[in-house]
Structure formats: structure tokens, C-alpha cells
């Protein structure tokens, strides 16, 4: 079905009216179904015809048996519209059949509400139709509100997405189910319509986009648009009606293109592809008043990939191309399997005609996405294992793998629901590579940073990240990655580092945000203080370290560095916000599990004292112990400054745990180093050596101000 030819309100009619007539016929036939054994019931004749158009040799007996079970199970049930309930699974299955879904998907679609709404059990479905159909039906079966309460909807989506991870056809059925429900939403109360429309907008439409099911996506967009923005929708429809009242100006352009291609002896089909309602609205917002060619695009269909480029060459030779509009999604397909050439050319009177060029096979995938691919683990129906029918597995694209990974770390339904919407709001994907031989490429959303790459590569081990190289050059964790970048993550060898709160600002993916937030929360619970007091103010990068929820191991020298008066056996930890070392004046604060020691002038200590927190006297065991410290070097920017500073650090035995170079401001630059020194007594000498580096005019100890 062409989404562009229909509208949510039914005013652009032909196909929508035909669909309603078909559904009425299906409903009457469902009630008066044939009792003849072995004969295809009248109610599914239309469905069978649609299925046979895509799969001529498909076995229809399974569909017959599935329909008879569904009709018997739903008999006596009615929708709010008054129609027999069986019209809903029939309509959902017809949607999928017209998209080219194979028999297993259609069987499960006919049965998709039986386990949820009737006495039919999942075991019965499995016994009668096999484990595959059982898995699909189970995947789309909602969880009961009586058991889950307000969490039922997010947990149902979680269940569906996990099932989709092993078989993408689960989500195909859900999308078709939501489309039919949206088509018939007019019987619901306005507030319920709006709630369902918002969930459709935030979750189902992005999923349809990611699975490449454009036919469903565009109609869902128009249906949501009509409910949530009725005035804008009506305005766009009015413009479309006015445009359709006369001859389409693109028809003449299409004929010119046909002539060019005939002369070049390129066999091609040239059709006008009308924009759907929301697309017209978006185009009007982008361009202002719409021109005669803005209501549609030319679609050119050819047989082979090479023909696509031959067509492109003729168009750019015989017409004046708009180069900025050219995109090659054949050489570089979109993350949702979409392939086409996009271009545009001047078509007279200053108007621009947009063109899509693709093969028939690309067109099938562009319209139906993963539905057109059917079962990714089997050859095409009727091909008996022929190699020609084998398909690449579409069930685990990068975005789905990320989603399945991070949802395991989000036990709370609200966290999952928020993270899911945020994840699906990402537009587009990039691929980044590792430096190590054999490192698998990472699929990340556009706009992802080095923090996201760290957690995508290492999971919770990324807590111990201390640096990153992008394309061979040192970079900060906030660096936004581009498609094709090479990323090498530097990890603390002993797991002593941990995430900084700033990482939450840099993370674009839930796969990064959830474990970072979990780590920070666990540190607050453990120490009774914000995690900022345990992590230096330097920006770190991505890599391996202690798991979330577990404290990074303290360095042995810290355990022995200080002693609390009156409690010599207390567990002591030196605060990472001010990194105290002998002979600093220090104070202790009781936290869960021990005592945290701060410098007396540390802003965190000042804040806690002002809040009435009790302090404990602390003394140093020795003036000569190993320590960890964070230093700021203020300098005038110049070449080789970083190399000279790191050389000075190495000469004094300082191990660099993390480093950051902030962007220059007015030719001044700040370097921040978190260091481990073998002897705290050597800190003054080290700071003097750093000040002697040409260009450096100040070196200070770090002490982070609390928000």
C-alpha cells in the first residue's frame, strides 16, 4: 500500500475507502465463515491473494488453520467500533501480507491476540503451529496491568524488544498492530487518542524507521500528526487538495526524463511519488511557500545497481543538477538497510525537481524494510535451500544490539522508558573502528562521543578510562566522533580510576549513561558524599576498570598515609577532589565504610563543615609516602608544550593516570594531569620543574568546587 495516497481523516480517499470495504467484507465473512474442511475460508481469500502475489508457492493451509483457531477463540468479542474482534487480526495480517511478509509471520499475526485475550494458551499455539510462531506470539503479547501496574507498558516494550533481538518479525507484527489500531483510534476518548499517539510518535515510529518499514512509518506519522496537530494537518491537506485539483506539473518533467532514458537505451520505470501529509508540512516549514514540484518526487526504478549510476549520469548530463542535493545511499546504505541515489535538478522557471533512483530490489526493502527480508535464517519460500534465497541477518543491527545491552542495566521501568525514548530520538548511525588488529567495528548513533565508544567497546570496564586517541591523536572524552574514525581507548591498568560526573554530559547513549549514573549513585551510597569528591576534576576517557556498584580499589599507599585520632583502625580514603598529601593540613569526615580525608581548604570540606558535618582530627603517618595528585599547568600555547611537560613529569618519577588539554583561549592553555608519585615529599620539586618548562607561568593543585 502507498502511504502517500492515504490520509488519516480518510478525505484522500480511494485506497482508504477500498480498505474499509475490504475490512467490512472480512468481518461479514468471519461471522459467516465456511464450515467446509480444507477449503480456504472466504474471510481470508483477500489475504491469501495478497500473500500469493509475493510468495506464489506459499502453503496456505497453515493460514487457514490459524484463522479458524483465531476466529473461534475471538468469537463473541467485539471492538469498540462494534465490529467483530476477528477483523483486527485479519487487518493486521493483511497489512503484513501486502508488504510481503512470509507465512510464519502471517500465521503469528492472525494469532497475535489469542493468548492475551482468549482462552488459547501459548503451549497450544506452540503445539499446533511450532516454536517459531509461539515465539512471535509470545513476543507481542502484552503484560497484564493487574500484575505490573503502571510499569506494564514499558515492561511490555522491553519484553518485545528482547524478543525482537532474536527474531525481528516480532516488531514487524507490533508495528502492523499499532497501525491498524491508529487507523481505528477515532472511537477512543480524545485524551486516550493523544496518549497513544505520543507513544507511537516517541517509540513506534522511530522503531519503524530503524527497521526500514517506510510504508508503515509514513502512515503512522500522518495518523499521529492528525491527532496531535489537527490544525497543521488540516492545512497541509488543504494544500494537497488544491494541488491535486489540476494536472501535476511533475508529469511533464517525468516524460522528459523518460525520453532521456529511452534515448540512452536505459530500461527504467519513471513514476511520480507524492509526498505524504507530514512530508508536505515539513517541506512547507523548510521552504516557505510550496512550488509546483514540491508535492512529490520522481522515482526511477531500474534492474541493476549499475543502471542506477547510468541514470544518474544521464540526469546530470541532460539537466542542470543541484549538487548539494546529491546523496549516494547505495555505496553507503543507511543504518536501516535503505539504499537509493538521491539527486535534484533544475526543471524550469527556477523550480527544482527531486529524484530517487533505485533498483526494484532496493525499492522493496525501502518500502517494507525487514518485513521484505522475511525470516533471516532461511531461504525464500519455495526455494528449498537455494543459495539465491539466503539473506543477511537483519535482526541485530548496531542500534538493537546497544539497546539489548543497556536494557539489562536498567531494571527500573521508568529509567528504561526514558532511556528508550532518548535512544530512539538519535538520528542516524556512524561506524568507528579500533586500532587493535581484529577489533570489531562499533555502530554508534550520530553525535556519539568517545565516552559512548568506551562503554560500547568495554561495557562497565569503561569506568577506568583515562585517555583516548582518535585517528592517532590525543583527544578528550567529549570529542564527538565522525563516521570512519579510529578510536583507541586508554585504560587505567589497576582499575583505580572511575567515571566523573561530567561524563553524563558527554554521553549520548543510554549504554553509557546508565552504568555511569549507577557508578556515581553507588559511590554516594557508599561514601555519603557526591562522587565528585572521589574523582579528580580532569576529564578522563574510556576503557577498563572496576565494575559499576563496586568501589575502585584504593592504592596501598593511601591506606597507610593517614591515621584518624582515636580510631587508628578506621578505613581511611584520601578524597580525590583535593588529593591531600603530606604535609597538607587535613580533616576527616565519617562516611559509610570509613573516613574520607580532605584538605582543610578543600571546597568540599568547607561546604560540609558549613552544613554541620562533624570533623575528625587526622594526622599523617609519615611525611614521605606515595600519593596521587591532580595538578593544573597554566601556559601560553606553543608547539611541543605537551611533550616538554610530560618529559618533566617522567624525569621526576610521576606516572600519568589521566591528562586533559583544554582548548586554547586567547593563546592561553590549561593542562590537567592526575599523577601518582612514589614520594609525596617530591611534589614541591615536581611543581617547580613544571613551572620551569618554557611557556608555563603557573602550576597549582586541583580542588574541585562543588555545585
LINQUI-V307987 format. One record per run of one state. SS is the DSSP state (H for helix, E for strand, C for the rest). FROM is the first residue (numbers start at 0). TO is the last residue. If there is no record, write none. Layout:
BEGIN
ss->SS from->FROM to->TO
ss->SS from->FROM to->TO
END
This chain:
BEGIN
ss->C from->0 to->1
ss->H from->2 to->4
ss->C from->5 to->12
ss->H from->13 to->30
ss->C from->31 to->40
ss->H from->41 to->53
ss->C from->54 to->59
ss->H from->60 to->73
ss->C from->74 to->76
ss->E from->77 to->77
ss->C from->78 to->82
ss->E from->83 to->83
ss->C from->84 to->84
ss->H from->85 to->98
ss->C from->99 to->101
ss->H from->102 to->109
ss->C from->110 to->112
ss->H from->113 to->116
ss->C from->117 to->120
ss->H from->121 to->128
ss->C from->129 to->129
ss->H from->130 to->139
ss->C from->140 to->143
ss->H from->144 to->165
ss->C from->166 to->167
ss->H from->168 to->182
ss->C from->183 to->183
ss->H from->184 to->186
ss->C from->187 to->188
ss->H from->189 to->209
ss->C from->210 to->212
ss->H from->213 to->227
ss->C from->228 to->228
ss->H from->229 to->243
ss->C from->244 to->248
ss->H from->249 to->262
ss->C from->263 to->267
ss->E from->268 to->273
ss->C from->274 to->275
ss->H from->276 to->286
ss->C from->287 to->294
ss->E from->295 to->301
ss->C from->302 to->303
ss->H from->304 to->317
ss->C from->318 to->318
ss->E from->319 to->320
ss->C from->321 to->321
ss->H from->322 to->324
ss->C from->325 to->325
ss->E from->326 to->327
ss->C from->328 to->339
ss->E from->340 to->345
ss->C from->346 to->350
ss->E from->351 to->358
ss->H from->359 to->367
ss->C from->368 to->368
ss->H from->369 to->372
ss->C from->373 to->385
ss->H from->386 to->388
ss->C from->389 to->396
ss->H from->397 to->406
ss->C from->407 to->411
ss->H from->412 to->423
ss->C from->424 to->427
ss->E from->428 to->433
ss->C from->434 to->440
ss->E from->441 to->444
ss->C from->445 to->447
ss->E from->448 to->448
ss->H from->449 to->463
ss->E from->464 to->469
ss->C from->470 to->471
ss->E from->472 to->474
ss->C from->475 to->478
ss->E from->479 to->479
ss->C from->480 to->484
ss->E from->485 to->490
ss->C from->491 to->500
ss->H from->501 to->505
ss->C from->506 to->508
ss->H from->509 to->526
ss->C from->527 to->529
ss->H from->530 to->532
ss->C from->533 to->554
ss->H from->555 to->560
ss->E from->561 to->563
ss->C from->564 to->565
ss->E from->566 to->566
ss->C from->567 to->570
ss->E from->571 to->573
ss->C from->574 to->584
ss->E from->585 to->590
ss->C from->591 to->592
ss->E from->593 to->598
ss->C from->599 to->601
ss->H from->602 to->609
ss->C from->610 to->613
ss->E from->614 to->619
ss->C from->620 to->625
ss->E from->626 to->635
ss->C from->636 to->639
ss->H from->640 to->650
ss->C from->651 to->653
ss->E from->654 to->660
ss->C from->661 to->663
ss->E from->664 to->664
ss->C from->665 to->666
ss->E from->667 to->676
ss->C from->677 to->678
ss->H from->679 to->690
ss->C from->691 to->694
ss->E from->695 to->700
ss->C from->701 to->706
END
